[in-house]
Every structure is written in C-alpha cells, then in structure tokens.
C-alpha cells in the first residue's frame, strides 16, 4: 500500500530526519511523534548515519533542529 503525499502529516514531503538508538527506536519515535500512534505507511527508504552536508542546504538544513539529540530533527514541529 503506498501513501500519497497529501495523506502524510505536514512537512513530510521532503522526508523525515530522526536521530535514534537504532532502527526500531526510530520507528517508535516516528509513530509517537509524527504519526501520533496512527498507522505508519510503508516506508520508501531509510538511510542511516546521514552527513548533513549532503542534505538540501536551501531548505532542509535551515529548517532542522540539532540532529545530535534523539528525536525528530526534520521537519520542525514534531517535538
């Protein structure tokens, strides 16, 4: 089942950046903070150990929190 961009929570069209202990922890944070314990659609992809220098410097980097802390760092608003 694939989800349309319009069905995603606000800001997720560019993806979601999460710092977590491991993949299971990242999914838990995604479910609790972004999807508010709703069903999470099938993930298209996931990447680990992101170098923020490779992220979009015009949109993502200026609109993200500190990625060294556990939690959602992009998009903003999912504390």
Jmol script that loads the backbone (N, CA, C; Angstrom):
load data "model"
ATOM      1  N   UNK A   1       0.851  -1.179   0.000  1.00  0.00           N
ATOM      2  CA  UNK A   1       0.000   0.000   0.000  1.00  0.00           C
ATOM      3  C   UNK A   1       0.889   1.231   0.000  1.00  0.00           C
ATOM      4  N   UNK A   2       0.741   2.085  -0.985  1.00  0.00           N
ATOM      5  CA  UNK A   2       1.565   3.284  -0.998  1.00  0.00           C
ATOM      6  C   UNK A   2       0.700   4.475  -0.636  1.00  0.00           C
ATOM      7  N   UNK A   3       1.300   5.400   0.035  1.00  0.00           N
ATOM      8  CA  UNK A   3       0.598   6.578   0.525  1.00  0.00           C
ATOM      9  C   UNK A   3       0.862   7.757  -0.405  1.00  0.00           C
ATOM     10  N   UNK A   4      -0.153   8.575  -0.612  1.00  0.00           N
ATOM     11  CA  UNK A   4       0.005   9.791  -1.390  1.00  0.00           C
ATOM     12  C   UNK A   4       0.617  10.863  -0.496  1.00  0.00           C
ATOM     13  N   UNK A   5       1.362  11.793  -1.091  1.00  0.00           N
ATOM     14  CA  UNK A   5       1.984  12.864  -0.314  1.00  0.00           C
ATOM     15  C   UNK A   5       0.935  13.640   0.476  1.00  0.00           C
ATOM     16  N   UNK A   6      -0.244  13.839  -0.090  1.00  0.00           N
ATOM     17  CA  UNK A   6      -1.291  14.587   0.601  1.00  0.00           C
ATOM     18  C   UNK A   6      -1.794  13.873   1.847  1.00  0.00           C
ATOM     19  N   UNK A   7      -1.567  12.574   1.948  1.00  0.00           N
ATOM     20  CA  UNK A   7      -2.019  11.803   3.103  1.00  0.00           C
ATOM     21  C   UNK A   7      -1.022  11.845   4.257  1.00  0.00           C
ATOM     22  N   UNK A   8       0.152  12.400   4.024  1.00  0.00           N
ATOM     23  CA  UNK A   8       1.201  12.425   5.043  1.00  0.00           C
ATOM     24  C   UNK A   8       1.015  13.601   5.998  1.00  0.00           C
ATOM     25  N   UNK A   9       1.515  13.479   7.217  1.00  0.00           N
ATOM     26  CA  UNK A   9       1.487  14.625   8.131  1.00  0.00           C
ATOM     27  C   UNK A   9       2.238  15.810   7.527  1.00  0.00           C
ATOM     28  N   UNK A  10       1.946  17.029   7.992  1.00  0.00           N
ATOM     29  CA  UNK A  10       2.576  18.231   7.431  1.00  0.00           C
ATOM     30  C   UNK A  10       4.106  18.167   7.439  1.00  0.00           C
ATOM     31  N   UNK A  11       4.695  18.584   6.320  1.00  0.00           N
ATOM     32  CA  UNK A  11       6.140  18.706   6.218  1.00  0.00           C
ATOM     33  C   UNK A  11       6.884  17.470   5.762  1.00  0.00           C
ATOM     34  N   UNK A  12       6.218  16.347   5.591  1.00  0.00           N
ATOM     35  CA  UNK A  12       6.912  15.105   5.275  1.00  0.00           C
ATOM     36  C   UNK A  12       7.177  14.883   3.789  1.00  0.00           C
ATOM     37  N   UNK A  13       6.767  15.794   2.935  1.00  0.00           N
ATOM     38  CA  UNK A  13       7.023  15.627   1.504  1.00  0.00           C
ATOM     39  C   UNK A  13       8.523  15.546   1.218  1.00  0.00           C
ATOM     40  N   UNK A  14       9.348  16.201   2.027  1.00  0.00           N
ATOM     41  CA  UNK A  14      10.804  16.178   1.859  1.00  0.00           C
ATOM     42  C   UNK A  14      11.434  15.018   2.625  1.00  0.00           C
ATOM     43  N   UNK A  15      10.648  14.298   3.385  1.00  0.00           N
ATOM     44  CA  UNK A  15      11.172  13.209   4.197  1.00  0.00           C
ATOM     45  C   UNK A  15      11.150  13.578   5.668  1.00  0.00           C
ATOM     46  N   UNK A  16      11.777  12.732   6.459  1.00  0.00           N
ATOM     47  CA  UNK A  16      11.787  12.941   7.898  1.00  0.00           C
ATOM     48  C   UNK A  16      13.161  12.554   8.437  1.00  0.00           C
ATOM     49  N   UNK A  17      13.742  13.408   9.255  1.00  0.00           N
ATOM     50  CA  UNK A  17      15.034  13.127   9.863  1.00  0.00           C
ATOM     51  C   UNK A  17      14.854  12.812  11.338  1.00  0.00           C
ATOM     52  N   UNK A  18      15.344  11.661  11.749  1.00  0.00           N
ATOM     53  CA  UNK A  18      15.210  11.218  13.136  1.00  0.00           C
ATOM     54  C   UNK A  18      16.556  10.706  13.622  1.00  0.00           C
ATOM     55  N   UNK A  19      16.931  11.098  14.818  1.00  0.00           N
ATOM     56  CA  UNK A  19      18.102  10.522  15.475  1.00  0.00           C
ATOM     57  C   UNK A  19      17.577   9.561  16.526  1.00  0.00           C
ATOM     58  N   UNK A  20      18.085   8.331  16.475  1.00  0.00           N
ATOM     59  CA  UNK A  20      17.592   7.291  17.373  1.00  0.00           C
ATOM     60  C   UNK A  20      18.717   6.334  17.731  1.00  0.00           C
ATOM     61  N   UNK A  21      18.443   5.481  18.699  1.00  0.00           N
ATOM     62  CA  UNK A  21      19.429   4.489  19.115  1.00  0.00           C
ATOM     63  C   UNK A  21      19.633   3.425  18.037  1.00  0.00           C
ATOM     64  N   UNK A  22      18.545   3.056  17.358  1.00  0.00           N
ATOM     65  CA  UNK A  22      18.593   2.052  16.297  1.00  0.00           C
ATOM     66  C   UNK A  22      17.332   2.187  15.445  1.00  0.00           C
ATOM     67  N   UNK A  23      17.187   1.312  14.454  1.00  0.00           N
ATOM     68  CA  UNK A  23      16.045   1.393  13.527  1.00  0.00           C
ATOM     69  C   UNK A  23      14.713   1.265  14.267  1.00  0.00           C
ATOM     70  N   UNK A  24      14.608   0.320  15.188  1.00  0.00           N
ATOM     71  CA  UNK A  24      13.354   0.119  15.936  1.00  0.00           C
ATOM     72  C   UNK A  24      13.011   1.367  16.753  1.00  0.00           C
ATOM     73  N   UNK A  25      14.016   1.992  17.340  1.00  0.00           N
ATOM     74  CA  UNK A  25      13.797   3.216  18.104  1.00  0.00           C
ATOM     75  C   UNK A  25      13.334   4.338  17.180  1.00  0.00           C
ATOM     76  N   UNK A  26      13.901   4.438  15.984  1.00  0.00           N
ATOM     77  CA  UNK A  26      13.489   5.462  15.016  1.00  0.00           C
ATOM     78  C   UNK A  26      12.029   5.274  14.619  1.00  0.00           C
ATOM     79  N   UNK A  27      11.628   4.042  14.382  1.00  0.00           N
ATOM     80  CA  UNK A  27      10.226   3.757  14.030  1.00  0.00           C
ATOM     81  C   UNK A  27       9.311   4.127  15.185  1.00  0.00           C
ATOM     82  N   UNK A  28       9.731   3.831  16.402  1.00  0.00           N
ATOM     83  CA  UNK A  28       8.942   4.181  17.584  1.00  0.00           C
ATOM     84  C   UNK A  28       8.762   5.696  17.692  1.00  0.00           C
ATOM     85  N   UNK A  29       9.838   6.443  17.480  1.00  0.00           N
ATOM     86  CA  UNK A  29       9.761   7.910  17.521  1.00  0.00           C
ATOM     87  C   UNK A  29       8.849   8.410  16.398  1.00  0.00           C
ATOM     88  N   UNK A  30       9.000   7.868  15.203  1.00  0.00           N
ATOM     89  CA  UNK A  30       8.162   8.250  14.062  1.00  0.00           C
ATOM     90  C   UNK A  30       6.689   8.019  14.381  1.00  0.00           C
ATOM     91  N   UNK A  31       6.390   6.878  14.947  1.00  0.00           N
ATOM     92  CA  UNK A  31       4.999   6.553  15.270  1.00  0.00           C
ATOM     93  C   UNK A  31       4.445   7.473  16.356  1.00  0.00           C
ATOM     94  N   UNK A  32       5.218   7.708  17.407  1.00  0.00           N
ATOM     95  CA  UNK A  32       4.738   8.526  18.527  1.00  0.00           C
ATOM     96  C   UNK A  32       4.664  10.011  18.195  1.00  0.00           C
ATOM     97  N   UNK A  33       5.721  10.543  17.607  1.00  0.00           N
ATOM     98  CA  UNK A  33       5.819  11.995  17.429  1.00  0.00           C
ATOM     99  C   UNK A  33       5.209  12.516  16.133  1.00  0.00           C
ATOM    100  N   UNK A  34       5.344  11.765  15.060  1.00  0.00           N
ATOM    101  CA  UNK A  34       4.886  12.259  13.759  1.00  0.00           C
ATOM    102  C   UNK A  34       3.492  11.734  13.427  1.00  0.00           C
ATOM    103  N   UNK A  35       3.288  10.434  13.556  1.00  0.00           N
ATOM    104  CA  UNK A  35       2.011   9.846  13.180  1.00  0.00           C
ATOM    105  C   UNK A  35       1.039   9.730  14.355  1.00  0.00           C
ATOM    106  N   UNK A  36       1.465  10.183  15.544  1.00  0.00           N
ATOM    107  CA  UNK A  36       0.596  10.229  16.732  1.00  0.00           C
ATOM    108  C   UNK A  36      -0.115   8.900  16.976  1.00  0.00           C
ATOM    109  N   UNK A  37       0.668   7.820  16.954  1.00  0.00           N
ATOM    110  CA  UNK A  37       0.181   6.461  17.197  1.00  0.00           C
ATOM    111  C   UNK A  37      -0.840   5.970  16.162  1.00  0.00           C
ATOM    112  N   UNK A  38      -0.879   6.616  14.989  1.00  0.00           N
ATOM    113  CA  UNK A  38      -1.695   6.153  13.860  1.00  0.00           C
ATOM    114  C   UNK A  38      -0.865   5.175  13.042  1.00  0.00           C
ATOM    115  N   UNK A  39      -1.469   4.570  12.056  1.00  0.00           N
ATOM    116  CA  UNK A  39      -0.765   3.657  11.156  1.00  0.00           C
ATOM    117  C   UNK A  39       0.319   4.414  10.384  1.00  0.00           C
ATOM    118  N   UNK A  40       1.503   3.834  10.315  1.00  0.00           N
ATOM    119  CA  UNK A  40       2.591   4.400   9.516  1.00  0.00           C
ATOM    120  C   UNK A  40       2.560   3.727   8.147  1.00  0.00           C
ATOM    121  N   UNK A  41       2.501   4.518   7.070  1.00  0.00           N
ATOM    122  CA  UNK A  41       2.532   3.891   5.740  1.00  0.00           C
ATOM    123  C   UNK A  41       3.874   3.204   5.502  1.00  0.00           C
ATOM    124  N   UNK A  42       3.912   2.329   4.534  1.00  0.00           N
ATOM    125  CA  UNK A  42       5.152   1.644   4.186  1.00  0.00           C
ATOM    126  C   UNK A  42       6.225   2.670   3.835  1.00  0.00           C
ATOM    127  N   UNK A  43       7.398   2.509   4.414  1.00  0.00           N
ATOM    128  CA  UNK A  43       8.491   3.440   4.146  1.00  0.00           C
ATOM    129  C   UNK A  43       9.107   3.138   2.785  1.00  0.00           C
ATOM    130  N   UNK A  44       9.369   4.184   2.000  1.00  0.00           N
ATOM    131  CA  UNK A  44      10.002   4.003   0.694  1.00  0.00           C
ATOM    132  C   UNK A  44      11.469   3.677   0.848  1.00  0.00           C
ATOM    133  N   UNK A  45      12.107   4.279   1.842  1.00  0.00           N
ATOM    134  CA  UNK A  45      13.547   4.133   2.001  1.00  0.00           C
ATOM    135  C   UNK A  45      13.920   4.605   3.396  1.00  0.00           C
ATOM    136  N   UNK A  46      15.057   4.180   3.849  1.00  0.00           N
ATOM    137  CA  UNK A  46      15.621   4.751   5.071  1.00  0.00           C
ATOM    138  C   UNK A  46      17.134   4.774   4.930  1.00  0.00           C
ATOM    139  N   UNK A  47      17.724   5.783   5.516  1.00  0.00           N
ATOM    140  CA  UNK A  47      19.172   5.939   5.465  1.00  0.00           C
ATOM    141  C   UNK A  47      19.669   6.155   6.873  1.00  0.00           C
ATOM    142  N   UNK A  48      20.843   5.639   7.151  1.00  0.00           N
ATOM    143  CA  UNK A  48      21.437   5.791   8.472  1.00  0.00           C
ATOM    144  C   UNK A  48      22.733   6.582   8.360  1.00  0.00           C
ATOM    145  N   UNK A  49      23.122   7.194   9.465  1.00  0.00           N
ATOM    146  CA  UNK A  49      24.385   7.946   9.545  1.00  0.00           C
ATOM    147  C   UNK A  49      24.482   9.019   8.461  1.00  0.00           C
ATOM    148  N   UNK A  50      23.483   9.865   8.415  1.00  0.00           N
ATOM    149  CA  UNK A  50      23.408  10.927   7.412  1.00  0.00           C
ATOM    150  C   UNK A  50      24.458  12.000   7.685  1.00  0.00           C
ATOM    151  N   UNK A  51      25.131  12.420   6.653  1.00  0.00           N
ATOM    152  CA  UNK A  51      26.046  13.555   6.720  1.00  0.00           C
ATOM    153  C   UNK A  51      25.232  14.774   6.309  1.00  0.00           C
ATOM    154  N   UNK A  52      24.983  15.699   7.235  1.00  0.00           N
ATOM    155  CA  UNK A  52      24.100  16.823   6.910  1.00  0.00           C
ATOM    156  C   UNK A  52      24.636  17.699   5.791  1.00  0.00           C
ATOM    157  N   UNK A  53      25.910  17.595   5.465  1.00  0.00           N
ATOM    158  CA  UNK A  53      26.454  18.355   4.332  1.00  0.00           C
ATOM    159  C   UNK A  53      25.866  17.874   3.017  1.00  0.00           C
ATOM    160  N   UNK A  54      25.284  16.663   2.990  1.00  0.00           N
ATOM    161  CA  UNK A  54      24.693  16.127   1.765  1.00  0.00           C
ATOM    162  C   UNK A  54      23.213  16.486   1.631  1.00  0.00           C
ATOM    163  N   UNK A  55      22.640  17.108   2.661  1.00  0.00           N
ATOM    164  CA  UNK A  55      21.223  17.477   2.623  1.00  0.00           C
ATOM    165  C   UNK A  55      21.026  18.792   1.885  1.00  0.00           C
ATOM    166  N   UNK A  56      19.812  19.040   1.442  1.00  0.00           N
ATOM    167  CA  UNK A  56      19.472  20.273   0.735  1.00  0.00           C
ATOM    168  C   UNK A  56      19.792  21.464   1.636  1.00  0.00           C
ATOM    169  N   UNK A  57      20.776  22.242   1.234  1.00  0.00           N
ATOM    170  CA  UNK A  57      21.258  23.364   2.041  1.00  0.00           C
ATOM    171  C   UNK A  57      20.309  24.571   2.012  1.00  0.00           C
ATOM    172  N   UNK A  58      19.406  24.603   1.041  1.00  0.00           N
ATOM    173  CA  UNK A  58      18.487  25.724   0.928  1.00  0.00           C
ATOM    174  C   UNK A  58      17.172  25.522   1.650  1.00  0.00           C
ATOM    175  N   UNK A  59      16.801  24.270   1.888  1.00  0.00           N
ATOM    176  CA  UNK A  59      15.506  24.023   2.534  1.00  0.00           C
ATOM    177  C   UNK A  59      15.633  23.195   3.811  1.00  0.00           C
ATOM    178  N   UNK A  60      16.273  22.049   3.722  1.00  0.00           N
ATOM    179  CA  UNK A  60      16.306  21.158   4.883  1.00  0.00           C
ATOM    180  C   UNK A  60      17.193  21.701   6.000  1.00  0.00           C
ATOM    181  N   UNK A  61      18.419  22.018   5.699  1.00  0.00           N
ATOM    182  CA  UNK A  61      19.364  22.441   6.747  1.00  0.00           C
ATOM    183  C   UNK A  61      18.877  23.676   7.515  1.00  0.00           C
ATOM    184  N   UNK A  62      18.364  24.717   6.840  1.00  0.00           N
ATOM    185  CA  UNK A  62      17.903  25.869   7.623  1.00  0.00           C
ATOM    186  C   UNK A  62      16.631  25.595   8.432  1.00  0.00           C
ATOM    187  N   UNK A  63      15.963  24.495   8.156  1.00  0.00           N
ATOM    188  CA  UNK A  63      14.689  24.187   8.808  1.00  0.00           C
ATOM    189  C   UNK A  63      14.753  22.916   9.641  1.00  0.00           C
ATOM    190  N   UNK A  64      15.881  22.673  10.263  1.00  0.00           N
ATOM    191  CA  UNK A  64      16.008  21.470  11.074  1.00  0.00           C
ATOM    192  C   UNK A  64      16.556  21.806  12.457  1.00  0.00           C
ATOM    193  N   UNK A  65      16.262  20.927  13.397  1.00  0.00           N
ATOM    194  CA  UNK A  65      16.810  21.056  14.740  1.00  0.00           C
ATOM    195  C   UNK A  65      18.166  20.372  14.795  1.00  0.00           C
ATOM    196  N   UNK A  66      18.797  20.421  15.938  1.00  0.00           N
ATOM    197  CA  UNK A  66      20.093  19.795  16.164  1.00  0.00           C
ATOM    198  C   UNK A  66      19.962  18.273  16.006  1.00  0.00           C
ATOM    199  N   UNK A  67      20.627  17.683  15.016  1.00  0.00           N
ATOM    200  CA  UNK A  67      20.489  16.242  14.785  1.00  0.00           C
ATOM    201  C   UNK A  67      21.292  15.378  15.757  1.00  0.00           C
ATOM    202  N   UNK A  68      22.000  15.985  16.685  1.00  0.00           N
ATOM    203  CA  UNK A  68      22.765  15.178  17.646  1.00  0.00           C
ATOM    204  C   UNK A  68      21.905  14.725  18.823  1.00  0.00           C
ATOM    205  N   UNK A  69      20.705  15.273  18.953  1.00  0.00           N
ATOM    206  CA  UNK A  69      19.787  14.881  20.021  1.00  0.00           C
ATOM    207  C   UNK A  69      18.790  13.861  19.512  1.00  0.00           C
ATOM    208  N   UNK A  70      18.431  12.898  20.336  1.00  0.00           N
ATOM    209  CA  UNK A  70      17.456  11.869  19.980  1.00  0.00           C
ATOM    210  C   UNK A  70      16.098  12.520  19.730  1.00  0.00           C
ATOM    211  N   UNK A  71      15.501  12.193  18.598  1.00  0.00           N
ATOM    212  CA  UNK A  71      14.171  12.692  18.257  1.00  0.00           C
ATOM    213  C   UNK A  71      14.092  13.132  16.809  1.00  0.00           C
ATOM    214  N   UNK A  72      12.979  13.756  16.478  1.00  0.00           N
ATOM    215  CA  UNK A  72      12.741  14.241  15.113  1.00  0.00           C
ATOM    216  C   UNK A  72      13.457  15.575  14.954  1.00  0.00           C
ATOM    217  N   UNK A  73      14.375  15.646  13.993  1.00  0.00           N
ATOM    218  CA  UNK A  73      15.070  16.906  13.731  1.00  0.00           C
ATOM    219  C   UNK A  73      14.625  17.569  12.434  1.00  0.00           C
ATOM    220  N   UNK A  74      13.915  16.841  11.592  1.00  0.00           N
ATOM    221  CA  UNK A  74      13.314  17.414  10.392  1.00  0.00           C
ATOM    222  C   UNK A  74      12.092  16.602  10.027  1.00  0.00           C
ATOM    223  N   UNK A  75      10.994  17.273   9.717  1.00  0.00           N
ATOM    224  CA  UNK A  75      10.738  18.706   9.731  1.00  0.00           C
ATOM    225  C   UNK A  75      10.523  19.215  11.159  1.00  0.00           C
ATOM    226  N   UNK A  76      10.539  20.521  11.297  1.00  0.00           N
ATOM    227  CA  UNK A  76      10.311  21.134  12.595  1.00  0.00           C
ATOM    228  C   UNK A  76       8.862  20.910  13.036  1.00  0.00           C
ATOM    229  N   UNK A  77       8.635  20.933  14.333  1.00  0.00           N
ATOM    230  CA  UNK A  77       7.274  20.864  14.854  1.00  0.00           C
ATOM    231  C   UNK A  77       6.852  19.520  15.408  1.00  0.00           C
ATOM    232  N   UNK A  78       7.747  18.551  15.439  1.00  0.00           N
ATOM    233  CA  UNK A  78       7.402  17.218  15.952  1.00  0.00           C
ATOM    234  C   UNK A  78       8.213  16.892  17.199  1.00  0.00           C
ATOM    235  N   UNK A  79       8.155  17.766  18.195  1.00  0.00           N
ATOM    236  CA  UNK A  79       8.904  17.563  19.426  1.00  0.00           C
ATOM    237  C   UNK A  79       8.365  16.408  20.224  1.00  0.00           C
TER     238      UNK A  79
END
end "model"
wireframe off; spacefill off
backbone 0.3
color backbone group
